[in-house]
């Protein structure tokens, strides 16, 4: 078992592991909207529910999660599609909550929109900029007479 986990870790690398984790999370979040759609509809998402029912938006999360998780296994440097797919659902939700704040239907939406912008979009953008391999700084050798 440990050898299989080590092979998977080597195959994924840091960026791939991030994509796989976030992809599985998006699939789970979307499945919740499909299996047990929230009743009543969540406040602040009227923009989305005016276009399609919540279970359809659950499929958006799941599709993005599948693409994101799948891109965890592509060659390093070709994983940009995974990071782009990971951004779509939280950007959609942040937009819906921002619209709800601006039209006055859900004032608390400003905090939810900021949460999506920071803990989702911000983290994904940051992770996309992290290099796969980063050398540690060279150790500083102490000369004679230094403690």
C-alpha angles and dihedrals in degrees: 000000000000092000090053091050091049091051090050092049091050091047094049102039121190097303094044092050090052092049092048093049095046092043092055089047092053091048091052093047092049093046088058091059091048102043097039111013110203115260119230099028113261112263116251096032097089090117090060097041090050087063101039140347119270095258088062090054087050087061089054089057092045095047091048089048092051092050092044093048092043092053088058087079099049124101116286110268093029096075096095093107089059092054091045091050090048090057098054102076098043090044089052092049093045090051092050092050092046090052090049090054093047094049091046098241098115117018093177087062090086090071093045091048091050089049091054091045094052110028095037113022095030094049093046093049090047092049091049089058095049110105116235093231123030124176118229114237113272113262114256111238116220117228126220115294094025116119 
